Structures are given as structure tokens and as C-alpha cells.
Amino acid sequence: MKIAAANTVLPVTLADGYMVEAVLYAGDSLCLSSQVGCAMGCVFCASGRHGFYRNLSLDELYLQCHVVEEAGLAVKRITLSGIGEPLANFAPVRAFITENLSRGMAVSLTTTGYPLANFIECLHLPHNGLMLSLHSGTPGVHRTLLPHAPDYDRLWRSLADAWPKLSRGRRRRIGINYLLLAGVNDSEEEIGALAGRLAPFPEITLHLLACNDVEGSPCAGSARAHRDALYDFLVFRGINVRRANRWRQQQRGGCGTLFARRQEAGKVLQGEGVDEFHRGLLRNP
């Protein structure tokens, strides 16, 4: 088995001709897709650009692992953070998490929290990490960027209700992803509002992520100096915050860059860019 020196994106062809992408990053961490396409409509993400096609089966989750193993690449960690919303395909995802734990491979996942009932249940599953894609400090910006995610205030209330029932170790496995987008969610007021929300949850780690360029996307990342200034601001506020690592910042396989495709007559079909609905959301946040 060899260790990947850079992000390795592996297209995985399914029996019905659909294709998803798995990514081996951080040398030996495998990022899997949970759906073909995505219905969440996040304006910064390429994965749902063509909408939602279908859920992946449990066997298709394992197929992605098999493709990586067949390529001779070493895997030490697995995360369900690729194409799709894992909690919207909950039965296979829950089985995948519990089955892998029994063979000594703990699984993490990234979610918008949708649907909320599954998010609440997932907090208590034996996951290796639950990353909540929030990307906002206020309800209005949250609805703009993640139009089909659960209500912002209900998300925080659900987390607060579950918090006393979680062990300290489990609390430390919960994190928040925040993709910094220039002029959209990177103001000091927006970040300060998030810091206020995080105050009762000191174990949660906030991950400040850099926006990867995606062809046809209306989103642009915040400048490096501004990201650094916001990081310092959060540290001053006492927030447990981290910057994006170099694997997340790579263009291939970085945050929001994975596509669902379809193989037809020997030709891979892809979409033509962000639709007008998404452009309108960014023009009128």
C-alpha cells in the first residue's frame, strides 16, 4: 500500500451508469460520497449543481472503498463528506458507521443537519467526528447559503438539548465547518454572531475553510489576510478555531469541488454551471 502525496480523486462508476467521486486526502484519509448528486442547494458547492438523482446503497458505499484499495492506496480513516447529504440517506450511512466500527475503522461525516431528527440521532452514534456545515453566524445568511438546511435556530436548540447527554469525548468530536466567502459571510459582525452562538459549547472546534475555485461558481473566497484577521478575532474571543489544512485547500478534491456525473454511450456528461436561482441568492443575500 502506498501513501498519496496529494489529493487523489477517484471517479467510481455505478451499475446504472452514474458516477460519483471519492477522494483520498491527507495521505491516507478517504472521503466518500453518500448520494448521486445532492438536493441541499448550497450555493457554493458543485456537488448539487445538477440536483439530486438517488441515494447510494450500503454496497455502493463499500464499492468506493474497494476502488481505492484496488488502486493500491492506504486508508486509515474514512469520512462521509463527499457528494450528497449523508443524513438524507440515513439507513445505509448508519449501517456503514456501525459496521466499520466493529472492524476497527471509525467513520466521520459532514452534514448540514438535514433532516433534523437524523442529526439528533447521529449525535449519539459511534462516529469518529460529526462536522456541521454551517457557514454562517445569522439565520438570514444561513438560509441564503444553505436554502434547504434545517432552520438555523432549531439546529442550535437541538444541539443545546443534546449537549448534557453527550460525554466530553463525544463533544470534542463535533465540529463546525465555515467556508469564508468574500462579501457574503466574512464580516466581523457575522463571525462575531457565530462566536456568541459557540460560547456555551467550548469543546466544539470551528474550522475556517478556504473557498476552492469551481468553474461557473459565483462564489469567491476571502483574501488570505482577511482570513487570518478573522482567525485572530476568534482566538481573542476564546473560540476553539482552526485554519484549513493544505489538503482541504488543494484544488482537486477540496471542499465543494466534487461532481456527480452520468456515463452514457461511453461519454461522461456534466452540467453547465450554477443556475440562475443560485446566482440570485448570492446577488440578494
CORBEL-V774113 format. One line per field, one symbol per residue. phi: phi as a letter, one per 20 degrees, with the letter a starting at -180 (. if undefined). psi: psi as a letter, one per 20 degrees, with the letter a starting at -180 (. if undefined). burial: b if it has 24 or more other ideal C-beta (glycine too) atoms within 12 Angstrom, else e. Layout:
BEGIN
phi=???
psi=???
burial=???
END
This chain:
BEGIN
phi=.defebgdedfdeefenfcccdcdclnbddddedbembefmffedffdgenddafeegffffgffffffffmdfcdcccecefodgfecfffffffffffffdndfddbcbendffffffffgdfeeercdefdladcgffgffecfdffggffgffffffegfeeffffgfedcceceedgmdcdffffffffgffegfcfffeededefefcgneeecfffgffgfffgffffffnefccefffffeffenfgmdedecceclmcedcedofffgffffffcf
psi=pqppirpopopoprhjiqprpqporkgkpppqqiroaqjhkphipihjhjapgrqqrghhghhhgggghhikppphqppnjcprohiilhghggggghghhhjjnqprqpqijpqhhhgghhhirlrjpopoogkqiqhghghghmhjrqpghhghggghhhghiprhhhhijprppoooppjgjkqhgghhhghhhigimhipppooqqpppppiqiqqqqqghhghghghghghijpnqqrprhghiqgojrpjiqqqrpopljppprrjaprhghhhghhm.
burial=eeebeebbbbbbbbeeebbbbbbbbbebbbbbbbbbbbbbbbbbbbbbbbebbbbbebebbbbbbebbeeeebebebbbbbbbbbbbbbbebbbbbbeebeeeebbbbbbbbbbbbebbbebbebbbbbbbbbbbbbbeebbbbbbbbbbebeebbebbeebeeebeeeebebbbbbbbbbeebbbbeebbebbbebbeebeebbbbbbbbbebeebbbebbeeebbeebbebbeebebbbeebeebbbbbbbbbbbbbbbbeeeeeeeebeebeeebeebbeeb
END
